[in-house]
């Protein structure tokens, strides 16, 4: 968060990230709180079939998935941390769930725009900005820049991205 406080003139509109077990989200929330930006929403994006956080929010308690059925295997966790669920009770933590097709579409768009490859786990976060209607309206209305955490590129190759595109029917 220190990097953001140095680079931004004020708090961002939101921080968008992919969530699995909640470690990254918990760290970002801790950093936002330390920066005095506790009101900044965290948008936790998941793919269908790896959406333990959204299911836990709906249930009001930790939920264990039977297995990960999404392409976003590196994102997937069978259960989200209780700490993230507790944070969602006290600060703005919003959940978004996208399809594998949307995640792969976002990976393709990001590759075309930035010449970097990322996995579908990162594509979940990118889908919030590349797929219309996936960014929560409450975030769109907020002033300030949108921060998207980009991670998950070490386990992808051009061939893998093309294979995921063929499997999901995602288009650029």
Helices and strands as residue ranges (DSSP letters): H 2-7, E 14-18, H 23-34, E 41-47, H 52-59, H 82-90, E 93-98, H 100-114, H 120-130, H 137-140, E 146-148, H 158-168
